[in-house]
Amino acid sequence: MKPVLPSSAGLRKRVGTAIFAQVAGPAGNENRARIHGTPGPRWFDADRPVRIVHGDASMFIGGLRALLLQSLHPLAMAAVGAHSGYRGDPWGRLQRTSTFLAVTTYGTSADAQAAVDRVRAVHEQVRGRTPRGESYHAADPHLLGWVHAAEVDSFLVAYQRYGAAPLDEAGRDAYVADTARVGEALGVADPPRTHRQLTEVLAAYRPELLPTAQAREAADFILRHPPLPLAARPPYAVLAANAVCSLPSWARDALCLRQSPLVPGGWVQPAGHLVTRAIRWAMAPGRPSEH
């Protein structure tokens, strides 16, 4: 008797469900129904670039890249290291972040504002000092500006490399302008509104960046010690390798990042396209990857 092989639709459903559960958490289905099903005005119309980018599988690479890039600001990294619990509860942090992105990108205006208000309340409480004695406050508009710019750049770079339909110049500008709506609501002072402005903002932060021991420890945890079952580690290694290779060379050098031993150099980007296409296939239809 021949074994019954799963149908394509059945396999897609199982894989998509597993990915969604890991990223969205135990309340994922409930949150998704509220975010997409609640009637009312949204911050962004259905055709806006932010909804396209944040709904693509390339966000998996962009998210990893953002964490690595953001860690290079010593004040931001000190706040993350002391207050985020990224080692003790990395999936919880990912699930909270993905839910915030989904609510602000796709949810009602009221829900988006409520999500922003919750994050701002948390930021207000996050204060401390770095190992070098410098004070930080997560609600500082200047520090928020770095976190915002590094995130927006990472999502956009990843989408342009691995997204389903890369944006033209006008689309890139529109995406940055869309994200400025959320950044401003979070407390960023005058966030960039064009791709050129984003590039200029990132360059302006360069003198403040420093590869601290905390940043290198965080990179090591993210890239080499993810809390994943063995079966999930090869595709994760591909996503991580592509996050690293999409960083600017100065950021890779600062974090002492080398080529992954699991993914030969010439295969990194082709493998990245393969894995993101597989995730995109698994999460569709009816399973939006933005959440």
C-alpha positions in Angstrom: 0.0 0.0 0.0 1.5 3.3 -1.1 1.6 6.1 1.5 -0.8 8.9 1.0 1.1 12.1 0.2 -0.2 15.4 1.3 -1.8 17.6 -1.4 -0.2 20.9 -2.4 -3.1 22.7 -0.6 -2.8 20.6 2.5 1.0 21.1 2.7 0.6 24.8 2.1 -2.0 25.0 4.9 0.2 23.1 7.4 3.4 25.1 6.7 1.6 28.4 6.6 -0.2 27.7 9.9 3.1 26.7 11.5 4.9 29.9 10.3 1.9 32.1 11.3 1.7 30.5 14.8 5.4 31.1 15.4 5.3 34.8 14.3 1.9 35.8 15.5 1.7 33.9 18.7 -1.2 32.1 20.5 -3.6 35.1 19.9 -2.6 35.3 16.2 -5.9 34.2 14.8 -7.9 36.5 17.1 -5.7 39.4 16.4 -5.8 38.9 12.6 -9.6 38.7 12.6 -9.8 42.0 14.6 -7.1 43.8 12.5 -8.5 42.9 9.1 -12.2 42.4 10.0 -13.0 45.5 12.1 -14.7 48.1 9.9 -13.5 51.7 10.0 -11.0 54.1 8.5 -7.3 53.0 8.2 -4.1 55.0 8.3 -3.3 53.5 4.9 -5.4 52.7 1.9 -5.2 49.2 0.4 -2.9 50.3 -2.5 -0.3 52.1 -0.4 3.3 50.7 -0.6 3.5 50.2 3.1 0.8 47.6 2.9 2.6 45.9 0.0 6.0 45.8 1.6 4.8 44.8 5.1 2.7 42.0 3.6 5.6 40.3 1.8 7.8 37.4 2.9 10.9 39.5 2.5 10.0 41.0 5.9 11.6 38.0 7.5 15.0 39.0 6.2 14.2 42.7 6.7 13.4 42.1 10.4 16.7 40.3 11.1 18.6 43.0 9.2 16.9 45.7 11.3 17.8 44.1 14.6 21.5 43.9 13.5 21.6 47.4 12.2 19.8 48.9 15.2 22.2 47.3 17.6 25.0 49.5 16.4 23.7 52.5 18.3 25.1 52.0 21.9 22.1 53.7 23.5 19.5 51.7 21.6 21.4 48.4 22.3 21.7 49.2 26.0 18.0 49.8 26.2 17.3 46.5 24.3 19.7 44.5 26.4 18.4 45.8 29.7 14.7 45.9 29.0 13.5 43.9 26.0 14.1 40.3 27.3 15.2 39.3 23.8 17.2 36.3 25.2 14.6 35.0 27.7 11.6 35.5 25.4 12.7 36.2 21.8 9.5 34.8 20.2 7.4 36.9 22.5 9.3 40.0 21.4 8.9 39.0 17.7 5.2 38.4 18.2 4.6 41.7 19.9 6.5 43.5 17.1 4.7 41.7 14.3 1.4 42.5 15.9 2.3 46.2 16.2 3.3 46.3 12.5 0.1 44.6 11.5 -2.2 46.8 13.5 -0.5 50.1 12.4 -0.3 48.9 8.8 -3.7 47.2 8.3 -5.8 47.9 11.4 -8.4 50.7 12.0 -7.1 54.1 12.8 -8.4 53.8 16.3 -6.6 50.5 16.9 -3.4 51.8 15.3 -3.4 54.8 17.6 -4.1 52.6 20.6 -1.1 50.4 19.7 1.1 53.5 19.4 -0.1 54.8 22.7 0.8 51.5 24.4 4.3 51.5 22.9 4.9 55.1 23.9 3.9 54.3 27.5 6.4 51.5 27.6 9.1 53.7 26.0 8.5 56.4 28.7 9.5 53.8 31.4 12.7 52.6 29.7 15.6 54.5 31.1 19.0 53.7 32.3 22.8 53.9 31.6 25.0 52.1 29.2 28.1 50.2 30.5 30.1 53.4 29.7 27.9 55.5 31.9 25.8 57.3 29.2 22.2 57.8 30.0 19.4 56.6 27.7 15.7 57.1 27.4 13.7 55.0 24.9 11.3 58.0 24.4 14.1 60.3 23.3 13.0 61.5 19.8 16.6 61.4 18.5 17.1 57.7 19.6 13.7 56.8 18.2 14.8 58.4 14.9 17.7 55.9 14.6 15.5 52.9 15.4 12.9 54.1 12.9 15.4 54.9 10.1 17.2 51.6 10.5 14.0 49.6 10.5 12.5 51.4 7.4 15.7 51.0 5.5 16.0 47.3 6.4 12.4 46.5 5.3 12.9 48.5 2.1 16.3 47.0 1.2 14.9 43.5 1.9 11.8 44.1 -0.2 13.8 45.5 -3.1 16.0 42.4 -3.1 13.6 39.7 -2.3 10.1 41.1 -2.7 7.5 40.0 -5.1 7.4 43.2 -7.1 10.2 45.7 -6.2 9.1 49.4 -6.1 10.2 52.0 -8.5 11.6 55.4 -7.3 8.2 56.9 -6.7 7.1 53.8 -4.9 10.2 53.8 -2.6 9.5 57.5 -1.8 5.9 56.6 -1.0 6.9 53.8 1.2 9.2 56.0 3.3 6.4 58.6 3.5 3.9 56.0 4.7 6.3 54.8 7.4 6.8 58.4 8.5 3.1 58.5 9.6 3.9 55.7 12.2 7.3 57.1 13.1 5.8 60.5 13.9 3.1 59.0 15.9 5.7 57.1 18.0 7.6 60.3 18.7 10.2 60.6 16.0 11.0 64.2 15.2 10.7 64.9 11.5 11.1 61.4 10.1 12.3 61.0 6.5 9.7 61.2 3.9 11.6 60.2 0.8 14.2 57.6 0.0 16.9 60.2 -0.4 16.1 61.7 3.0 16.2 58.2 4.6 19.7 57.7 3.2 20.8 61.1 4.5 19.4 60.4 8.0 21.2 57.1 8.2 24.5 58.8 7.2 24.0 61.5 9.8 23.8 58.8 12.6 27.1 57.2 11.5 29.3 59.1 13.9 27.2 57.9 16.9 27.4 54.2 16.0 29.7 51.9 18.0 30.1 48.1 17.8 29.7 47.4 21.6 30.2 44.0 23.2 26.4 44.0 23.7 25.8 44.5 20.0 28.1 41.6 19.1 26.5 39.3 21.7 23.1 40.2 20.3 24.2 39.4 16.7 25.7 36.1 17.9 22.4 35.2 19.5 20.3 36.2 16.5 22.5 34.5 13.9 24.0 31.5 15.6 21.8 30.5 18.6 18.2 31.0 17.6 15.7 29.1 19.8 14.5 26.9 16.9 13.9 23.2 16.3 16.5 21.5 14.2 14.2 21.3 11.2 13.7 25.0 11.1 17.4 25.9 11.4 18.5 25.5 7.7 15.9 27.9 6.3 16.5 30.3 9.2 20.3 30.1 8.4 19.4 31.2 4.8 17.3 34.1 6.0 20.0 35.2 8.5 22.8 34.9 5.9 20.8 37.1 3.5 20.1 39.6 6.3 23.9 39.9 6.9 24.8 40.2 3.2 22.2 42.9 2.7 23.8 45.1 5.4 26.2 47.8 4.3 29.8 46.6 4.5 30.7 49.0 7.3 28.0 47.5 9.5 29.1 43.9 8.8 32.7 44.9 9.6 31.6 46.6 12.9 29.8 43.5 14.0 32.6 41.1 12.8 30.1 39.2 10.7 31.5 36.7 8.4 30.0 34.4 5.7 27.7 31.7 7.1 29.4 28.2 7.1 26.0 26.7 6.3 25.4 28.8 3.1 28.2 29.1 0.5 28.9 32.6 -0.6 27.6 32.3 -4.2 24.4 30.6 -3.0 23.4 33.2 -0.4 21.1 35.4 -2.5 19.7 32.6 -4.7 18.9 30.6 -1.6 17.3 33.8 -0.1 15.0 34.1 -3.1 14.1 30.4 -2.8 13.2 30.6 0.9 11.2 33.8 0.6 9.3 32.4 -2.3 8.6 29.3 -0.3 7.3 31.4 2.6 5.2 33.5 0.3 3.7 30.3 -1.2 3.0 28.9 2.3 1.4 32.0 3.6 -1.0 32.6 0.7 -3.8 32.6 -0.1 -5.7 33.8 3.0 -2.7 33.8 5.3 -1.2 37.2 5.1 2.5 37.2 5.9 2.3 40.7 7.3 1.1 39.2 10.6 
